[in-house]
Amino acid sequence: MTVQGESAEHQWVDDHAGPVVRPYAVTRGRARPVTGTFDLISLVTATRADVSAEVGLGPEHLAIVGLCQRVQSVAEIAAHLDLPVGAIRVLLGDLVARNLVQVREPRTSAGLPDNSVFEAVINGLRAL
């Protein structure tokens, strides 16, 4: 529904933000990636430089592949594209499934103590 005196095109443009596209429209209503979980600090690298508009790939997919010609973290991709991390994860799942990007998950350090140590420290600090 348009406001009286306002064109349909104007309704979808914000003066400061530009065109308004909801994240669920970018992901076609999907909330979870088809593959992978993708931590914020996971590193993403494009596997190909010449990705044309293949069937099922939107401009955001192509933008991710373009950005990832240089290694980028999931958080950096979200910041560059100004999209929520959840939407980026869905798009990355599509790209991983098509072998257009490679994602390296962060290493878990075996030297870190388990959560019980942290809980004991917090409880000790609260007792002070």
C-alpha positions as CSV (number, residue, x, y, z in Angstrom):
1,M,0.0,0.0,0.0
2,T,1.4,3.4,-0.9
3,V,0.9,6.5,1.0
4,Q,-1.2,9.1,-0.8
5,G,1.0,11.3,-3.0
6,E,4.0,8.9,-2.8
7,S,5.1,6.8,-5.8
8,A,5.7,3.1,-5.5
9,E,9.4,3.6,-6.3
10,H,9.8,6.2,-3.6
11,Q,8.3,3.9,-1.0
12,W,11.3,1.5,-1.4
13,V,14.0,4.2,-1.2
14,D,15.3,5.7,2.0
15,D,16.9,9.1,1.6
16,H,19.9,8.2,3.8
17,A,20.2,4.4,3.2
18,G,19.3,4.1,-0.5
19,P,17.2,1.2,-1.8
20,V,15.6,-0.8,1.0
21,V,15.7,-4.6,0.5
22,R,14.8,-6.8,3.4
23,P,17.4,-9.5,4.2
24,Y,14.7,-12.2,3.8
25,A,14.3,-11.1,0.2
26,V,18.0,-11.4,-0.4
27,T,18.0,-15.0,1.0
28,R,14.6,-15.9,-0.6
29,G,13.1,-16.4,2.8
30,R,15.7,-18.9,4.0
31,A,17.1,-18.5,7.5
32,R,19.8,-21.2,7.5
33,P,22.5,-22.1,5.0
34,V,22.2,-25.2,2.9
35,T,25.7,-26.2,4.2
36,G,28.0,-25.1,7.0
37,T,27.6,-22.9,10.0
38,F,30.3,-20.2,9.4
39,D,31.8,-18.5,12.4
40,L,32.2,-14.7,12.4
41,I,36.0,-15.2,12.0
42,S,35.8,-17.9,9.4
43,L,38.0,-17.0,6.4
44,V,36.4,-17.0,3.0
45,T,38.3,-17.2,-0.3
46,A,36.9,-17.3,-3.8
47,T,37.8,-20.4,-5.8
48,R,37.2,-18.7,-9.2
49,A,37.7,-15.2,-10.5
50,D,35.3,-15.4,-13.5
51,V,31.9,-16.0,-12.1
52,S,29.2,-14.8,-14.4
53,A,25.5,-14.5,-13.5
54,E,24.7,-18.2,-13.1
55,V,21.1,-19.4,-12.6
56,G,20.2,-18.9,-8.9
57,L,22.9,-16.4,-8.1
58,G,21.9,-12.9,-7.2
59,P,24.0,-9.8,-7.2
60,E,24.9,-10.4,-3.5
61,H,26.4,-13.8,-4.4
62,L,28.5,-12.2,-7.1
63,A,29.5,-9.4,-4.7
64,I,30.7,-11.9,-2.2
65,V,32.8,-13.8,-4.8
66,G,34.2,-10.5,-5.9
67,L,35.1,-9.4,-2.4
68,C,36.7,-12.8,-1.6
69,Q,39.3,-12.6,-4.3
70,R,41.2,-11.5,-1.3
71,V,40.7,-13.5,1.9
72,Q,37.8,-12.0,4.0
73,S,36.2,-13.0,7.2
74,V,32.5,-13.6,7.4
75,A,32.2,-10.4,9.6
76,E,34.1,-8.3,7.0
77,I,31.8,-9.6,4.2
78,A,28.7,-8.6,6.2
79,A,30.2,-5.2,6.8
80,H,31.1,-4.6,3.2
81,L,27.7,-5.6,1.9
82,D,25.8,-4.0,4.7
83,L,23.8,-7.2,5.3
84,P,23.1,-9.1,8.6
85,V,25.5,-11.9,9.3
86,G,22.6,-14.4,9.1
87,A,21.9,-13.4,5.5
88,I,25.6,-13.7,4.7
89,R,25.7,-17.2,6.1
90,V,22.8,-18.3,3.9
91,L,24.5,-16.8,0.8
92,L,27.8,-18.4,1.7
93,G,26.1,-21.8,2.0
94,D,24.9,-21.3,-1.6
95,L,28.4,-20.4,-2.8
96,V,30.0,-23.3,-0.9
97,A,27.5,-25.8,-2.4
98,R,28.5,-24.5,-5.9
99,N,32.2,-24.6,-5.1
100,L,32.6,-20.9,-5.7
101,V,34.1,-20.1,-2.3
102,Q,36.2,-22.0,0.2
103,V,35.7,-21.4,3.9
104,R,38.3,-22.1,6.5
105,E,36.9,-22.4,10.0
106,P,38.9,-21.0,12.9
107,R,41.1,-23.4,14.8
108,T,40.1,-24.4,18.2
109,S,43.0,-24.0,20.6
110,A,43.6,-27.1,22.7
111,G,45.4,-25.0,25.4
112,L,42.3,-23.1,26.4
113,P,40.6,-24.1,29.7
114,D,37.1,-25.4,29.7
115,N,34.1,-23.2,30.8
116,S,34.2,-24.5,34.4
117,V,37.4,-22.5,35.0
118,F,35.9,-19.3,33.6
119,E,32.7,-19.9,35.8
120,A,34.9,-20.3,38.9
121,V,36.7,-17.1,38.2
122,I,33.5,-15.2,37.7
123,N,32.0,-16.6,40.8
124,G,35.2,-15.7,42.7
125,L,35.0,-12.1,41.4
126,R,31.3,-11.9,42.4
127,A,32.2,-13.1,45.9
128,L,34.6,-10.1,46.4
